[in-house]
């Protein structure tokens, strides 16, 4: 049996013992050490889901996970017991039309940990023992803390967003939303060669952190929104915008600040939004969606493992799994928390 964090309904989060699946010839058993609480986990906890995606049965949460291999099936070759691994929560079928077109993130039969998008739901990784497939386990150096390795998934999301934007070398970049995804996008954009990065939010605490990790300017649009008007001159200023807040107002505000032929990448928008289509048309703005990741997971883990991107300043607290409810409440408080992780040790 394995202790797991299970959501039953809004605000109904329970610690429960669940069965450990059979290992199988190609399976990898991982003792999870660290698991990051994501925005989607918080949506399940606070609201029972997001948009049309709702919890219909008890579901183990969590998809930002890393741990230590405890057992492997006889056909496993790339990892061995004792190895530390970051676990990719995506398990595409590799057989549907999108997988065969090189778009596995759009797999028609995707099994993504801790997701209620399909029914039965895909059980997540917030559990002491997980059995994954070999392809999901990316080995990391033994000296790398599992807390860092668990940032592989959210960083992969941001690397994919940066990939969707195209080359950033020498570009002026705007990021709306200074939550964990906005912050990791900042780090990814800087790593990709962005020359100038301005980030916006409605809270001072994350903006202060954004300055410390490399933003050239951090603007509180709730109290300093007027300062953005200088970016409206001559049809706009920024070459690329990443929308990571999920707030339609931030998207509209940002579109006013980008130059003609700019690229706007939507990371956070998940619902409906009214747009100034005349501005998009007149400026010939390229509006692009971004969804999860593919090969970027391996890139993210490698970047963290070799120190090219350091997510550790974003880690607010690591709390024991026994305090999962307290950890979720803490993670929801943006004035105090950026990224909260659960420890399963």
Buried (B, 14 or more C-beta within 10 A) or exposed (E): EBBBBBBBEBEEBEBBEBEBBEBBEBBBBBBBBBBBBBBBBBBBBBEBBBEEBEBEEBBBBBBBBBBBBBBBBEEBEEBEEEBBBBBBBBBBBEEBEBBEEEBBBBBEEBBBBBBBEEEEBBBBBBBBBBBBBBBBBBBBEEEBBBBBBBBBBBBBBBBBBBBBBBEBEEBBBBBBBBBBBBBBBBBBBBBBEBEBBBBBBBEBBBBEBBEEBBBBBBBBBEEEBEBBEEBEEEEBBBBBBBBBBBBBBBBBBBBBBBBEEBBBBBBBBBEEBEEBEEBBEEBEBBBBEBEBBBBBBBBBBBBBBEEEBEBEBBBBBBBEBEBBBEBBBBBBEBEEBBBBBBBBE
